[in-house]
Amino acid sequence: MTATDDNASTDAPAAYTYTHRQIQMVLVGLMAGSFLAALDQTVVATALPEIVGDFGGVDQLAWIASIYLLTSTAAMPLVGKLGDIYGRRLLFQVSIVVFMVGSLMAGLSQSMGQLIASRAVQGLGAGGLVVLNFGVLADIVAPRERGKYQGYVASVWAVASVLGPLVGGFFVDNLTWRWIFLINVPIGVGSLLVASAFMKLPIRARKKVDIDYLGAALLVAVIVSLLLVTEWGGDKYAWTSPQVLGMIALGGVLAAAFVLVERRAPDPIIPPRLFRIFTVRISAATATVFGMLMFGTILFVPVYFQIVRGDDATNAGLLLLPQMIGILTATIAAGRLTTRTGRYKIFPIIGLTTIACSYFVLSRIDPQTSVWVAIFCMVFAGAGIGMTTPALMLSVQNVVPTPDVGAATSMMTTVRSMGASVGAAVLGAVLTGRLDRELSENLGRAAQKIDPALLRGSPDQIQALPKAVESGVVESFANALSAVFLAAVPIALVALMIVCFLPELPLRTRSEMVENVEPTPPLA
C-alpha cells in the first residue's frame, strides 16, 4: 500500500503496548509541561500596562505577544520532525528547559528589546511543548482510545487560561510584573522533574538521516512573512502599502521555494506525500479556516464587556470562564463518545455549526442585551472548539504512516496557528474599519476635536470623555463588534462545508509505536 491510500496504516501490528496506568503516568508529565505553556499565553496580558510604564515603547507593545506566537509557530514543524527521528521524551525535556531560559531572560530584562527577544526564546520552547503533547499521545494511545485521554490535557489548558489573568493580576498588584515570568522557573523545574520521572517512552532505534535544514529555514521564513503581514497590515502600514504587498510577494516566493525543496529533500520537514492523502488535505484545510475563528471570542468578547457594558478588566477576564468550561466539557464528552462508538466526523460538523450559530447571536447583541446571552454564546462557542480541534487531529493521525506521525501532527498545529494569526488580523481589520465609520457617523464634528487614541483607547480613557461623546463611542464599539462577529459566521460556514467531505475511516485499535522501537522495562 502507498501513502495515497487512506487505509494504508490501519492494520499495522503493535510492537509495544501501554496499560491504562502507564498511560496515566505519562499524562502526568504531559500535563505538567502543558500547564507551563498554557499559563504563559494569558498571564502576560494583565502586565502589559506596567511593562510600558517601565520601559516605554508603546509602539512595540504588540511584539511582546506576536513574537511569542511567531517563534512558537515556527518551532512546531521542526520539533515534530525531530521527534519522529530522535524520540519525543528528550525533546519535551529540552523544550521545558528552553522555555525556562526564556522566562528567566524575560524576568531580568532591562529594556523592551531584551523583553521581546526573551519572549522569542519562550515561544520556541512553547511551540515544542504544544506539538509534542499531540505526538506523545499518538505514540502511546491508539486512535480508538485517544479521545478519552485528550480531555485530561484539555483540562490543563482550560484551567491555565482562567488562572493566567488572575495570577498575572496578583503579581502586578502585589509584587512586580517581572514575577509573571520568573514564576515559570520553579514551575518549569517541577514540570521537568515530573516529565523525567513519569514520561517513560520506548527508545527509538536511531537511523542516520539528513535533517532538512534548508526546508526548515524556508518554512520559518514563510511563517515569519505571513505573520508580519498580519501584524503590519491595517496597523503599522496600509494593506495596499508597498511594505505589506512586498511582504505578501516575498511570502509567495518563499512558499514556492519551500515546496520545491521539500519535493527533493531525502527526509523533508513536511513530507509532500502527506498531501496525497485525501483525509490530510481535507483536515488541514478545515484546520486552517477553523483557526481563523479560534481566538475571536477571546479577543473581542472582553472588549464588549469592558467598553460596551463597562465591566472592569478582572470581571471581563473571568467572563471568559464559560468558554473554557465549554471547551473542557465538549472535549471530554466527544472523546469518550469517539472511544465508545469509533465515530469522529460528526463532532467537527456539530462543533462548527455551533460556532457559526454562537457568532451570529453575538452579532445581534447590544448594550441592553442581558449578559447571560453573551455567556451562553461563550459556552457554545467553547463547546464547538472542544468538539472540532481533537477530531481533526485524530483523523490525520489515524491515516498517516507511523514514521510521519510527528510531521503530520506539527503540520496540523502549524496551519491552525497560521489560520489564527490571519483570522485575528482580518477580524481586527473589520473592527477598525467599522469603528472609524461608526465614530464618524455617531460623533460627527465632535470626533474631530478629540484625540483619536482616546476614542479607541482603554475603558478608563473612554469613561473620562464627556457623557455625550462617551455614549457615542460605546454605541460605535457595539456596532463595530457586531460587524466582527457577523463576519466570522461565513468563515465558520466555509470550514463546515470543507469538513463535510472528510472521510470517516475505522479508527486503529493499536498505538503508533509499531516499528523502530526498543521497549523500555515495564513501568512501576
ZATOR-74495 format. One record per residue (C-alpha): x, y, z; residue number from 1; residue in one letter. Coordinates in Angstrom, 3 decimals, m for minus. Example, Ala and Ser with C-alpha at 12.3 -4.5 7.8 and 13.67 -1.06 7.14 Angstrom:
REM ZATOR-74495
- px;py;pz;num;residuo
- 12.300;m4.500;7.800;1;A
- 13.670;m1.060;7.140;2;S
***
This chain:
REM ZATOR-74495
- px;py;pz;num;residuo
- 0.000;0.000;0.000;1;M
- 1.072;3.610;m0.501;2;T
- 0.569;6.803;1.422;3;A
- m2.144;7.778;m1.031;4;T
- m4.424;5.139;0.456;5;D
- m6.347;6.437;3.472;6;D
- m6.470;2.937;4.904;7;N
- m2.733;2.446;4.456;8;A
- m1.806;2.232;8.118;9;S
- m4.947;0.967;9.779;10;T
- m3.784;m2.588;10.306;11;D
- m0.206;m2.145;11.438;12;A
- 0.743;m4.503;14.273;13;P
- 1.829;m3.086;17.580;14;A
- 5.284;m3.776;18.952;15;A
- 4.671;m2.087;22.277;16;Y
- 1.510;m1.515;24.271;17;T
- 0.711;0.504;27.380;18;Y
- m1.605;m0.233;30.251;19;T
- m4.115;2.369;31.402;20;H
- m1.974;3.095;34.480;21;R
- 1.180;3.561;32.414;22;Q
- m0.656;5.968;30.105;23;I
- m1.854;7.949;33.108;24;Q
- 1.719;8.247;34.386;25;M
- 2.913;9.583;31.024;26;V
- m0.018;12.002;31.005;27;L
- 1.184;13.471;34.304;28;V
- 4.372;14.560;32.556;29;G
- 2.465;15.887;29.562;30;L
- 0.081;17.872;31.732;31;M
- 2.947;19.416;33.693;32;A
- 4.557;20.744;30.517;33;G
- 1.199;21.805;29.079;34;S
- 0.423;23.883;32.153;35;F
- 3.696;25.748;31.726;36;L
- 2.985;26.710;28.102;37;A
- m0.733;27.390;28.580;38;A
- m0.317;29.676;31.590;39;L
- 2.086;31.984;29.773;40;D
- m0.334;32.635;26.912;41;Q
- m2.703;34.538;29.199;42;T
- m0.667;35.629;32.224;43;V
- 1.202;38.358;30.341;44;V
- m1.902;40.302;29.279;45;A
- m2.518;41.905;32.690;46;T
- 1.081;43.140;32.949;47;A
- 1.351;44.996;29.643;48;L
- 0.458;48.465;31.022;49;P
- 3.080;48.100;33.788;50;E
- 5.727;46.962;31.292;51;I
- 5.098;50.004;29.114;52;V
- 5.264;52.184;32.223;53;G
- 8.766;50.867;32.999;54;D
- 10.242;50.626;29.511;55;F
- 8.134;52.896;27.296;56;G
- 7.945;51.760;23.693;57;G
- 4.174;51.517;23.431;58;V
- 4.607;51.178;19.653;59;D
- 6.427;47.883;20.301;60;Q
- 3.832;46.522;22.706;61;L
- 2.186;44.209;20.178;62;A
- 5.504;42.439;19.628;63;W
- 5.505;41.089;23.180;64;I
- 2.603;38.837;22.186;65;A
- 3.212;38.427;18.453;66;S
- 6.887;37.368;18.682;67;I
- 5.832;34.581;21.060;68;Y
- 3.251;33.376;18.531;69;L
- 5.716;33.711;15.666;70;L
- 8.531;31.645;17.169;71;T
- 6.210;29.020;18.656;72;S
- 4.541;28.510;15.273;73;T
- 7.910;28.325;13.532;74;A
- 9.231;25.755;16.027;75;A
- 6.330;23.312;15.639;76;M
- 7.204;21.619;12.324;77;P
- 10.909;21.285;13.130;78;L
- 10.279;19.844;16.597;79;V
- 7.650;17.486;15.190;80;G
- 10.088;16.124;12.632;81;K
- 12.950;15.793;15.126;82;L
- 10.582;13.905;17.410;83;G
- 9.988;11.364;14.650;84;D
- 13.750;10.875;14.304;85;I
- 15.108;11.052;17.855;86;Y
- 12.076;10.391;20.049;87;G
- 9.832;12.867;21.871;88;R
- 10.813;12.472;25.524;89;R
- 14.197;14.193;25.174;90;L
- 12.743;16.961;23.013;91;L
- 9.964;17.514;25.560;92;F
- 12.568;17.995;28.288;93;Q
- 14.628;20.309;26.069;94;V
- 11.515;22.384;25.299;95;S
- 10.855;22.865;29.025;96;I
- 14.464;23.996;29.571;97;V
- 14.300;26.435;26.639;98;V
- 11.045;27.844;27.988;99;F
- 12.576;28.323;31.445;100;M
- 15.637;30.070;29.990;101;V
- 13.397;32.440;28.046;102;G
- 11.327;33.117;31.168;103;S
- 14.422;33.923;33.228;104;L
- 15.668;36.249;30.490;105;M
- 12.281;37.987;30.365;106;A
- 12.143;38.456;34.125;107;G
- 15.601;40.052;34.132;108;L
- 15.094;42.205;31.024;109;S
- 16.188;45.826;31.225;110;Q
- 14.651;47.129;28.002;111;S
- 11.754;46.484;25.667;112;M
- 14.133;44.986;23.098;113;G
- 15.512;42.488;25.610;114;Q
- 11.997;41.532;26.683;115;L
- 10.880;40.925;23.092;116;I
- 13.971;38.775;22.440;117;A
- 13.242;36.804;25.610;118;S
- 9.663;36.226;24.525;119;R
- 11.011;34.827;21.265;120;A
- 13.011;32.244;23.224;121;V
- 9.944;31.410;25.306;122;Q
- 7.944;30.862;22.130;123;G
- 10.464;28.317;20.840;124;L
- 10.012;26.230;23.977;125;G
- 6.234;26.632;23.998;126;A
- 5.929;25.547;20.361;127;G
- 7.809;22.362;21.178;128;G
- 5.609;21.617;24.172;129;L
- 2.399;22.088;22.190;130;V
- 3.280;19.838;19.262;131;V
- 4.918;17.169;21.428;132;L
- 1.752;16.827;23.507;133;N
- m0.136;15.524;20.487;134;F
- 2.838;13.471;19.303;135;G
- 3.352;11.642;22.592;136;V
- m0.356;10.847;22.838;137;L
- m0.194;9.431;19.317;138;A
- 2.780;7.277;20.345;139;D
- 1.194;5.635;23.351;140;I
- m2.587;5.653;22.801;141;V
- m4.431;4.010;19.916;142;A
- m6.688;6.348;17.889;143;P
- m9.786;4.462;19.050;144;R
- m8.864;5.127;22.708;145;E
- m7.203;8.522;22.324;146;R
- m10.284;10.677;22.721;147;G
- m10.866;9.939;26.403;148;K
- m7.283;10.915;27.282;149;Y
- m7.347;14.203;25.353;150;Q
- m9.726;15.593;27.939;151;G
- m7.025;15.485;30.617;152;Y
- m4.687;17.681;28.581;153;V
- m7.575;19.961;27.578;154;A
- m8.420;20.452;31.248;155;S
- m4.929;21.794;31.891;156;V
- m5.293;24.384;29.120;157;W
- m8.721;25.392;30.391;158;A
- m7.552;25.816;33.994;159;V
- m4.387;27.676;32.963;160;A
- m6.384;30.024;30.715;161;S
- m8.528;31.007;33.681;162;V
- m5.690;31.209;36.198;163;L
- m3.451;33.244;33.882;164;G
- m5.187;36.635;34.222;165;P
- m5.741;36.110;37.956;166;L
- m2.117;35.143;38.652;167;V
- m0.841;37.972;36.474;168;G
- m3.077;40.492;38.222;169;G
- m1.928;39.288;41.655;170;F
- 1.757;39.675;40.820;171;F
- 1.268;43.085;39.214;172;V
- m0.749;44.382;42.175;173;D
- 1.346;42.877;44.980;174;N
- 4.879;42.299;43.643;175;L
- 6.147;43.283;40.193;176;T
- 5.387;42.325;36.598;177;W
- 8.730;40.503;36.445;178;R
- 7.284;37.699;38.561;179;W
- 4.856;36.687;35.823;180;I
- 7.977;35.412;34.028;181;F
- 10.174;34.415;36.980;182;L
- 7.430;32.181;38.423;183;I
- 7.881;29.971;35.347;184;N
- 11.320;28.907;36.577;185;V
- 10.223;26.959;39.697;186;P
- 7.125;25.717;37.842;187;I
- 9.397;24.635;34.984;188;G
- 11.746;22.801;37.321;189;V
- 8.808;20.920;38.781;190;G
- 7.482;20.143;35.298;191;S
- 10.909;18.905;34.212;192;L
- 11.190;16.594;37.221;193;L
- 7.677;15.236;36.707;194;V
- 8.223;14.719;32.971;195;A
- 11.561;12.992;33.589;196;S
- 10.109;10.708;36.242;197;A
- 6.842;9.725;34.585;198;F
- 7.234;10.139;30.833;199;M
- 8.662;6.699;30.097;200;K
- 8.575;6.098;26.355;201;L
- 10.091;3.363;24.194;202;P
- 13.502;4.280;22.778;203;I
- 13.535;4.697;19.031;204;R
- 16.266;2.937;17.110;205;A
- 18.082;5.940;15.679;206;R
- 18.712;5.899;11.981;207;K
- 21.098;8.105;10.094;208;K
- 19.132;10.819;8.320;209;V
- 19.915;14.141;6.724;210;D
- 17.908;16.797;8.555;211;I
- 16.211;19.140;6.125;212;D
- 17.715;22.378;7.444;213;Y
- 17.054;24.306;4.221;214;L
- 13.402;23.268;4.239;215;G
- 13.107;24.221;7.904;216;A
- 14.676;27.644;7.257;217;A
- 12.354;28.304;4.314;218;L
- 9.295;27.240;6.304;219;L
- 10.248;29.581;9.141;220;V
- 10.731;32.385;6.611;221;A
- 7.281;31.727;5.126;222;V
- 5.672;31.794;8.574;223;I
- 7.518;34.985;9.523;224;V
- 6.388;36.643;6.276;225;S
- 2.757;35.700;6.865;226;L
- 2.751;36.819;10.485;227;L
- 4.413;40.122;9.586;228;L
- 1.694;40.739;7.022;229;V
- m0.980;40.141;9.661;230;T
- 0.859;42.338;12.196;231;E
- 1.596;45.232;9.834;232;W
- m1.492;45.236;7.644;233;G
- m4.044;47.857;8.628;234;G
- m1.981;48.882;11.676;235;D
- 1.591;49.974;11.034;236;K
- 1.065;50.115;7.270;237;Y
- m1.974;50.212;4.998;238;A
- m2.969;46.917;3.418;239;W
- m2.131;48.333;m0.010;240;T
- 1.218;49.795;1.067;241;S
- 4.443;48.702;m0.672;242;P
- 5.659;47.168;2.605;243;Q
- 2.650;44.861;3.030;244;V
- 2.321;43.979;m0.653;245;L
- 6.057;43.345;m0.831;246;G
- 5.896;41.037;2.173;247;M
- 2.995;39.131;0.597;248;I
- 5.007;38.706;m2.604;249;A
- 8.068;37.604;m0.646;250;L
- 5.982;35.062;1.261;251;G
- 4.653;33.650;m2.020;252;G
- 8.158;33.266;m3.471;253;V
- 9.426;31.627;m0.277;254;L
- 6.441;29.263;m0.196;255;A
- 7.137;28.171;m3.783;256;A
- 10.799;27.614;m2.923;257;A
- 9.802;25.588;0.138;258;F
- 7.596;23.282;m1.949;259;V
- 10.418;22.702;m4.448;260;L
- 12.941;21.949;m1.706;261;V
- 10.578;19.560;0.105;262;E
- 9.896;17.607;m3.068;263;R
- 13.616;16.948;m3.492;264;R
- 14.721;16.541;0.134;265;A
- 15.556;12.951;1.229;266;P
- 13.753;13.433;4.551;267;D
- 11.617;16.611;4.348;268;P
- 10.302;18.568;7.323;269;I
- 6.748;18.267;5.980;270;I
- 6.704;15.321;3.567;271;P
- 4.752;16.230;0.401;272;P
- 3.461;12.655;0.333;273;R
- 1.199;13.545;3.257;274;L
- m0.889;15.748;0.994;275;F
- m1.513;12.864;m1.382;276;R
- m3.766;11.504;1.370;277;I
- m7.260;12.923;0.905;278;F
- m8.033;12.915;4.630;279;T
- m4.936;15.018;5.346;280;V
- m5.857;17.581;2.699;281;R
- m9.401;17.989;3.997;282;I
- m8.374;18.091;7.668;283;S
- m5.568;20.600;7.034;284;A
- m7.854;22.871;5.011;285;A
- m10.528;22.714;7.706;286;T
- m7.977;23.391;10.468;287;A
- m6.647;26.443;8.626;288;T
- m10.081;28.028;8.223;289;V
- m11.179;26.902;11.694;290;F
- m8.049;28.520;13.161;291;G
- m9.354;31.896;11.975;292;M
- m12.249;31.506;14.443;293;L
- m10.450;30.186;17.500;294;M
- m9.476;33.484;19.129;295;F
- m12.477;35.530;18.022;296;G
- m14.299;35.320;21.334;297;T
- m11.136;35.599;23.436;298;I
- m10.042;38.763;21.602;299;L
- m13.345;40.580;21.129;300;F
- m15.816;39.477;23.807;301;V
- m13.707;41.112;26.586;302;P
- m13.856;44.342;24.551;303;V
- m17.646;44.065;24.599;304;Y
- m17.733;43.525;28.354;305;F
- m15.240;46.281;29.182;306;Q
- m16.207;49.046;26.781;307;I
- m19.833;48.365;25.861;308;V
- m21.004;47.047;29.249;309;R
- m18.471;48.912;31.428;310;G
- m17.078;45.919;33.360;311;D
- m13.574;46.095;34.802;312;D
- m10.693;44.059;33.369;313;A
- m10.807;41.398;36.082;314;T
- m14.508;40.678;35.558;315;N
- m14.062;40.699;31.794;316;A
- m11.314;38.110;32.161;317;G
- m13.443;35.957;34.443;318;L
- m16.287;36.076;31.933;319;L
- m14.075;34.008;29.623;320;L
- m14.545;31.141;32.072;321;L
- m17.759;29.911;30.380;322;P
- m15.868;29.320;27.153;323;Q
- m13.233;27.277;28.972;324;M
- m15.986;25.225;30.595;325;I
- m17.488;24.629;27.162;326;G
- m14.136;23.553;25.703;327;I
- m13.361;21.195;28.572;328;L
- m16.814;19.597;28.738;329;T
- m17.109;19.095;24.984;330;A
- m13.582;17.706;24.621;331;T
- m14.137;15.096;27.315;332;I
- m17.628;14.166;26.110;333;A
- m16.646;13.942;22.436;334;A
- m13.536;11.945;23.313;335;G
- m15.452;9.386;25.310;336;R
- m18.099;9.062;22.625;337;L
- m15.410;8.574;19.987;338;T
- m13.844;5.810;22.075;339;T
- m17.229;4.149;22.578;340;R
- m18.544;4.423;19.002;341;T
- m15.475;4.865;16.811;342;G
- m17.178;7.834;15.118;343;R
- m15.490;11.213;14.939;344;Y
- m16.678;13.105;11.824;345;K
- m19.940;14.152;13.460;346;I
- m18.143;16.213;16.108;347;F
- m16.490;18.871;13.881;348;P
- m19.775;19.111;11.942;349;I
- m21.717;19.815;15.143;350;I
- m18.882;21.963;16.522;351;G
- m18.586;24.272;13.527;352;L
- m22.370;24.604;13.303;353;T
- m22.439;25.574;16.974;354;T
- m19.660;28.122;16.477;355;I
- m21.466;29.696;13.498;356;A
- m24.699;29.985;15.488;357;C
- m22.876;31.449;18.519;358;S
- m21.167;34.121;16.435;359;Y
- m24.446;35.003;14.731;360;F
- m26.173;35.518;18.094;361;V
- m23.213;37.575;19.329;362;L
- m23.580;39.791;16.259;363;S
- m27.110;40.740;17.409;364;R
- m26.274;41.809;20.982;365;I
- m26.209;45.466;22.066;366;D
- m25.597;47.376;25.339;367;P
- m29.112;46.448;26.586;368;Q
- m28.737;42.705;25.929;369;T
- m28.629;40.500;29.020;370;S
- m25.148;39.383;29.975;371;V
- m26.448;35.812;30.056;372;W
- m26.865;35.841;26.289;373;V
- m23.164;36.507;25.835;374;A
- m22.281;33.903;28.467;375;I
- m24.361;31.207;26.763;376;F
- m22.754;32.096;23.425;377;C
- m19.324;31.718;25.041;378;M
- m20.250;28.272;26.382;379;V
- m21.458;27.039;22.993;380;F
- m18.541;28.594;21.097;381;A
- m16.182;26.842;23.506;382;G
- m18.061;23.573;23.046;383;A
- m17.658;23.940;19.289;384;G
- m13.924;24.415;19.660;385;I
- m13.709;21.448;22.030;386;G
- m15.505;19.156;19.579;387;M
- m13.607;20.278;16.477;388;T
- m9.937;20.500;17.450;389;T
- m9.291;16.911;18.668;390;P
- m11.344;15.314;15.879;391;A
- m9.328;16.973;13.106;392;L
- m6.039;15.927;14.694;393;M
- m7.315;12.392;15.270;394;L
- m8.427;11.997;11.657;395;S
- m4.910;12.804;10.423;396;V
- m3.009;10.715;12.958;397;Q
- m5.249;7.772;12.114;398;N
- m4.267;7.639;8.426;399;V
- m0.634;8.721;8.115;400;V
- 2.206;6.161;8.187;401;P
- 3.826;5.759;11.595;402;T
- 7.154;7.449;10.664;403;P
- 5.229;10.575;9.639;404;D
- 3.016;10.979;12.718;405;V
- 5.170;13.735;14.224;406;G
- 5.452;15.641;10.950;407;A
- 1.700;15.362;10.340;408;A
- 0.916;16.473;13.888;409;T
- 3.176;19.521;13.672;410;S
- 1.744;20.355;10.241;411;M
- m1.778;20.445;11.700;412;M
- m0.804;22.632;14.656;413;T
- 1.158;24.946;12.339;414;T
- m1.646;25.530;9.832;415;V
- m4.115;26.084;12.665;416;R
- m1.807;28.672;14.277;417;S
- m1.277;30.399;10.961;418;M
- m5.031;30.465;10.422;419;G
- m5.448;32.005;13.882;420;A
- m2.967;34.759;13.013;421;S
- m4.747;35.549;9.761;422;V
- m8.133;35.436;11.478;423;G
- m7.043;37.829;14.220;424;A
- m5.754;40.257;11.580;425;A
- m8.858;40.005;9.378;426;V
- m11.337;40.391;12.223;427;L
- m9.218;43.166;13.702;428;G
- m9.314;44.995;10.376;429;A
- m13.109;44.620;10.308;430;V
- m13.309;46.119;13.802;431;L
- m11.042;49.068;12.983;432;T
- m12.701;49.865;9.654;433;G
- m16.251;49.689;11.003;434;R
- m15.307;51.576;14.193;435;L
- m13.841;54.505;12.256;436;D
- m17.019;54.748;10.192;437;R
- m19.287;54.474;13.236;438;E
- m17.362;57.110;15.163;439;L
- m17.626;59.489;12.257;440;S
- m21.381;58.919;11.956;441;E
- m22.203;58.962;15.681;442;N
- m19.976;61.837;16.787;443;L
- m19.743;63.982;13.681;444;G
- m17.632;67.060;14.282;445;R
- m17.103;66.174;17.932;446;A
- m14.787;63.381;16.846;447;A
- m12.502;65.881;15.138;448;Q
- m11.917;67.744;18.408;449;K
- m10.767;64.687;20.376;450;I
- m7.583;62.672;20.154;451;D
- m8.469;59.534;18.122;452;P
- m6.358;57.465;20.536;453;A
- m8.858;58.280;23.275;454;L
- m11.784;57.140;21.134;455;L
- m10.136;53.751;20.591;456;R
- m8.292;53.563;23.886;457;G
- m8.842;51.889;27.232;458;S
- m12.174;51.846;29.099;459;P
- m10.817;54.395;31.610;460;D
- m9.969;56.842;28.824;461;Q
- m13.385;56.412;27.254;462;I
- m15.207;56.850;30.567;463;Q
- m13.320;60.122;31.124;464;A
- m14.844;61.612;27.949;465;L
- m17.881;63.920;28.112;466;P
- m21.068;61.888;28.553;467;K
- m22.445;62.673;25.105;468;A
- m19.186;61.638;23.485;469;V
- m18.853;58.534;25.684;470;E
- m22.304;57.256;24.705;471;S
- m21.460;57.752;21.033;472;G
- m18.187;55.853;21.424;473;V
- m19.903;52.973;23.246;474;V
- m22.561;52.728;20.546;475;E
- m19.843;52.763;17.891;476;S
- m17.995;49.918;19.584;477;F
- m21.203;47.898;19.909;478;A
- m21.947;48.237;16.192;479;N
- m18.345;47.524;15.214;480;A
- m18.225;44.385;17.361;481;L
- m21.490;43.212;15.810;482;S
- m19.835;43.520;12.394;483;A
- m16.855;41.481;13.632;484;V
- m18.983;38.608;14.902;485;F
- m21.147;38.655;11.776;486;L
- m18.017;38.492;9.591;487;A
- m16.961;35.337;11.459;488;A
- m20.160;33.463;10.519;489;V
- m19.298;32.844;6.842;490;P
- m15.794;31.770;7.885;491;I
- m17.341;29.102;10.114;492;A
- m19.677;28.032;7.302;493;L
- m16.743;27.632;4.899;494;V
- m14.977;25.374;7.410;495;A
- m18.227;23.439;7.855;496;L
- m18.574;22.865;4.117;497;M
- m14.987;21.626;3.854;498;I
- m15.248;19.180;6.770;499;V
- m18.365;17.599;5.261;500;C
- m16.003;15.988;2.720;501;F
- m13.879;14.398;5.461;502;L
- m13.834;10.583;5.117;503;P
- m14.691;8.688;8.286;504;E
- m12.403;5.681;8.441;505;L
- m12.205;2.938;11.090;506;P
- m10.005;4.046;13.974;507;L
- m6.963;1.905;14.636;508;R
- m7.004;m0.025;17.889;509;T
- m3.208;m0.090;18.312;510;R
- m0.771;2.649;19.271;511;S
- 1.725;4.300;16.923;512;E
- 4.775;2.603;18.458;513;M
- 4.771;m0.116;15.814;514;V
- 8.321;m0.097;14.477;515;E
- 11.866;1.071;15.153;516;N
- 11.494;0.979;18.923;517;V
- 13.358;m0.696;21.717;518;E
- 10.833;m1.425;24.505;519;P
- 11.725;0.009;27.867;520;T
- 11.273;m2.071;31.010;521;P
- 7.721;m2.102;32.389;522;P
- 6.832;0.925;34.459;523;L
- 6.343;0.529;38.148;524;A
***
